[in-house]
Amino acid sequence: MPRSFWRREKMKIAITGATGFLGRYILRWLVREGHFCRCWKRFNSDISGLENLGGKVEWVEGDLGDEGSQKRLLRGVDAVIHAALARPKELQFRASPGKDLMEFLHLNLMGSLSLIDFSKKIGIDRFIFISTCAVHEVILDDRPLDEAHPLWALSHYGAYKASVEKFIHSFGFGEGWNICAVRPTGIFGLTHPAEQSKWFDLIKRAKKGGRISVATGGKEVHAADVAKTVSLLLKSNGIAGQAYNCYDMYIADQEVARIASEILNSNCIIEDLNKGPKNQIDTQKIKNLGMTFGGKELLRKTIEEIVELI
């Protein structure tokens, strides 16, 4: 049975990273639930598609590393959702920063810790950090891949997220503050712009027909399910210092191609070269709070949405 809820009333919530792929889903989900959201944006952030959220959203210019904007973002809020990632120069997502490591850590690690510390000092009720499954990329075969698995990252990105999680433990377990981490796997869903959506090019190939040979796949969760997880943790008891795996299912590219071919009624010949996952991530902890994932139904709906745009 799900645990009892901490609170049900509408909240004022600060969101970082609200203009990003995942952040847009989180923002829309919380606004739909009736919460008021104050969001950071950079001076050049693209907020198109987010203008129709009524009076439930306030935009504040700011970014990680800009301590002055923290006060404007956090003033009078009940909770913080920290989904932002600052990328120095041309750093790609999840790439090892290399020569830009110190700048990467200054902006992200120190910027995140500053945001966490300031939130605690001014009495914000709870803080949810968007971490990643990349905190445990070295996987031990003698134990389940659950939240107690050792955190051994292969990238500086994963190491940064794991470092913040350690402070989430100390603030949560040590000081009794309602702060926790959510660890999404790969995330899928319709993006803005749509052409950047995962599998967009693969679905275009399926539309053309012919032979498709694919050997790749990944552990995935829909962005809407991550937003749903965040919403659940905003209301749940017992989250102080905790981390929660956020994963739905392994999705092989040939499965995406097969569903797209079926929807399009195309004449694809799909060659299955995928060997499937070696390890599965345990999500019982978040399910114990009442979380359910969208599964194959949500996967098919996403592919249908992409098909309509091709």
C-alpha positions in Angstrom: 0.0 0.0 0.0 1.2 3.5 -0.7 2.4 5.6 2.2 0.3 8.3 3.6 0.6 11.7 1.9 2.4 14.6 3.6 0.3 17.3 2.1 -2.4 17.8 -0.5 -2.9 21.5 -0.8 -1.6 23.5 -3.8 2.0 24.7 -3.4 4.3 27.4 -4.6 7.1 25.5 -6.4 10.5 26.8 -7.7 11.8 24.9 -10.8 15.2 25.1 -12.3 15.7 23.7 -15.9 12.0 24.3 -16.7 12.8 25.2 -20.4 14.6 21.9 -21.0 13.1 18.7 -22.3 12.3 17.1 -18.9 11.6 20.5 -17.2 8.8 21.3 -19.6 7.0 18.1 -18.7 7.5 18.7 -15.0 6.2 22.3 -15.3 3.1 21.4 -17.3 2.3 18.5 -14.9 2.5 20.7 -11.8 0.5 23.5 -13.3 -2.1 21.0 -14.4 -2.4 19.9 -10.8 -3.0 23.5 -9.8 0.4 24.5 -8.3 2.0 27.9 -8.8 5.5 27.6 -10.3 8.3 30.1 -10.4 11.0 29.1 -12.9 14.5 30.2 -13.7 15.3 31.0 -17.3 18.4 32.4 -19.0 18.2 35.6 -21.0 18.2 33.6 -24.2 16.0 30.7 -23.1 13.3 29.4 -25.4 9.9 29.5 -23.6 7.8 29.0 -26.7 5.1 26.5 -26.1 5.0 27.5 -22.4 3.2 30.8 -22.8 -0.3 29.3 -22.4 0.0 28.2 -18.8 -2.1 31.0 -17.5 -1.2 32.9 -14.4 0.3 29.8 -12.8 3.9 30.5 -13.9 6.3 33.3 -13.1 9.7 33.5 -15.0 12.8 34.8 -13.2 16.1 35.4 -15.0 18.9 33.4 -13.4 21.1 30.3 -13.6 23.3 28.0 -11.6 26.2 30.0 -10.3 24.2 33.2 -10.1 23.7 33.4 -6.3 21.8 36.8 -6.6 19.0 35.2 -8.5 18.5 32.5 -5.9 16.6 34.9 -3.6 14.3 35.9 -6.5 13.6 32.3 -7.4 13.1 30.9 -3.9 11.2 33.7 -2.2 8.1 32.4 -0.5 8.1 28.9 -2.2 7.2 25.6 -0.5 9.4 23.3 -2.5 12.2 23.2 -5.1 12.6 21.0 -8.1 16.2 21.2 -9.3 16.4 19.9 -12.9 18.9 22.4 -14.4 22.3 21.4 -15.9 24.8 24.1 -16.9 27.0 23.1 -19.9 30.3 25.0 -20.4 31.0 25.9 -24.0 30.2 23.0 -26.3 30.0 20.3 -23.7 27.6 17.5 -24.8 25.0 15.9 -22.5 26.7 13.3 -20.2 30.1 13.9 -21.9 33.2 14.0 -19.7 34.0 17.7 -19.5 37.7 17.3 -20.0 39.6 20.6 -19.9 36.3 22.3 -18.8 35.9 20.1 -15.7 36.6 22.8 -13.2 34.1 25.1 -14.8 31.6 22.3 -15.1 32.0 21.5 -11.4 31.9 25.1 -10.3 28.6 25.7 -12.1 26.9 22.4 -11.4 28.2 20.9 -8.2 28.9 24.1 -6.3 25.9 25.8 -7.9 23.6 22.9 -6.8 25.0 22.8 -3.3 24.6 26.6 -3.0 20.9 26.2 -4.1 20.3 23.4 -1.7 22.0 25.1 1.3 20.2 28.4 0.7 16.8 26.5 0.4 17.4 24.8 3.7 18.5 28.1 5.5 15.4 30.0 4.5 13.0 27.2 5.6 11.8 25.6 2.3 9.8 22.5 3.2 11.3 20.1 0.6 13.8 19.8 -2.2 13.8 17.3 -5.1 17.0 16.9 -7.1 16.8 15.3 -10.6 19.8 12.9 -10.6 20.4 10.1 -13.1 20.9 6.3 -13.4 24.5 7.2 -14.6 25.5 7.3 -10.9 25.8 3.5 -11.1 27.2 2.6 -14.5 29.6 0.0 -13.0 27.1 -2.7 -12.0 27.8 -5.6 -9.6 26.3 -8.9 -10.6 26.0 -10.2 -7.0 23.2 -7.9 -5.9 20.1 -6.1 -7.2 20.4 -2.8 -9.1 18.4 -0.9 -6.5 19.0 2.3 -4.6 21.4 0.6 -2.2 23.8 -0.4 -5.1 27.2 1.3 -4.9 27.5 4.5 -6.9 30.3 4.1 -9.4 30.1 6.4 -12.3 32.0 6.3 -15.6 31.5 9.9 -16.5 32.1 13.2 -14.7 28.4 13.9 -15.3 27.5 10.8 -13.3 30.1 11.6 -10.7 28.7 15.1 -10.2 25.2 13.7 -9.7 26.4 11.1 -7.3 28.3 13.8 -5.3 25.1 15.9 -4.9 23.3 12.7 -3.8 25.8 12.4 -0.9 24.8 15.8 0.3 21.2 14.8 0.0 21.9 12.0 2.4 23.6 14.4 4.9 20.9 17.0 4.7 18.1 14.4 4.8 19.5 11.8 7.2 21.6 14.2 9.3 19.3 17.2 9.6 15.9 15.6 9.0 15.1 17.8 6.0 12.7 16.5 3.2 15.3 16.4 0.4 15.5 13.5 -2.0 16.9 12.5 -5.5 15.1 11.0 -8.5 17.2 8.9 -10.8 15.7 8.7 -14.3 17.1 6.4 -16.9 17.1 7.4 -20.6 14.1 9.6 -21.1 11.7 9.6 -24.1 8.8 11.7 -25.2 7.9 14.3 -27.7 10.4 17.1 -27.4 10.4 20.8 -28.4 11.2 20.9 -31.3 9.7 17.6 -32.2 12.6 16.7 -34.6 14.9 16.2 -31.6 12.6 13.5 -30.2 14.2 10.2 -29.5 13.7 7.7 -32.4 12.5 10.5 -34.7 15.0 9.5 -37.4 14.3 5.8 -36.9 10.6 6.3 -37.4 11.3 8.3 -40.5 13.2 5.3 -41.8 10.3 3.0 -41.0 8.0 5.2 -43.0 10.2 4.8 -46.1 10.0 1.0 -45.8 12.7 -1.4 -46.7 15.2 -3.3 -44.5 16.1 -1.8 -41.1 18.9 -3.4 -39.1 19.1 -2.2 -35.5 21.1 -3.6 -32.6 20.6 -0.9 -30.0 18.2 -0.2 -27.2 18.1 1.3 -23.7 16.5 1.5 -20.3 13.8 4.1 -20.7 11.2 6.1 -18.9 8.7 8.6 -20.4 9.2 12.3 -19.3 5.6 12.4 -18.2 6.3 9.5 -15.8 9.3 11.4 -14.4 7.0 14.4 -13.8 4.5 12.1 -12.2 7.2 10.7 -9.9 8.2 14.3 -8.9 4.6 15.1 -8.1 4.3 12.0 -6.0 7.4 12.9 -4.0 6.1 16.4 -3.4 3.2 14.8 -1.4 4.8 11.7 0.2 6.1 11.1 3.7 9.5 9.5 4.5 11.5 11.0 1.7 14.3 12.7 3.7 17.7 11.7 2.4 16.3 9.2 0.0 17.0 8.4 -3.7 14.5 6.8 -6.0 15.1 4.9 -9.2 12.8 6.0 -12.0 12.7 3.4 -14.8 9.9 1.9 -16.8 11.3 -0.7 -19.2 14.0 -1.7 -21.7 13.1 -0.5 -25.2 14.9 -2.1 -28.1 15.1 0.0 -31.3 13.6 -2.8 -33.3 10.5 -2.7 -31.1 10.1 1.0 -31.9 10.6 0.3 -35.6 8.1 -2.5 -35.5 5.4 -0.4 -33.8 6.0 2.5 -36.2 5.8 0.2 -39.2 2.6 -1.2 -37.9 1.1 2.3 -37.4 2.3 3.4 -40.8 1.4 0.2 -42.5 4.8 0.3 -44.2 6.6 -2.6 -45.8 9.6 -2.7 -43.4 11.8 -5.7 -42.9 13.2 -5.3 -39.4 16.3 -7.3 -38.6 16.6 -7.9 -34.9 20.2 -7.8 -33.7 19.5 -6.6 -30.1 20.7 -8.8 -27.3 18.6 -7.0 -24.6 19.7 -5.7 -21.2 22.2 -7.4 -19.0 20.8 -5.8 -15.8 17.4 -4.6 -14.8 16.9 -1.6 -12.5 14.8 -2.2 -9.4 12.0 0.3 -8.9 10.1 -1.2 -6.1 10.9 1.7 -3.8 9.1 4.3 -5.8 6.3 1.8 -6.5 5.8 1.4 -2.8 4.8 5.1 -2.7 2.1 4.4 -5.3 3.9 5.0 -8.6 2.8 3.3 -11.8 4.5 3.7 -15.1 3.0 4.1 -18.6 4.5 0.9 -20.1 3.9 -0.2 -23.7 0.7 1.9 -24.0 2.6 5.1 -23.4 5.4 4.0 -25.7 2.9 3.4 -28.5 1.2 6.7 -27.9 4.6 8.5 -28.2 5.4 6.8 -31.5 1.9 7.7 -32.8 2.6 11.4 -31.9 5.9 11.3 -33.7 4.3 9.6 -36.8 1.8 12.4 -37.0 4.6 15.0 -37.3 6.6 13.2 -40.0 
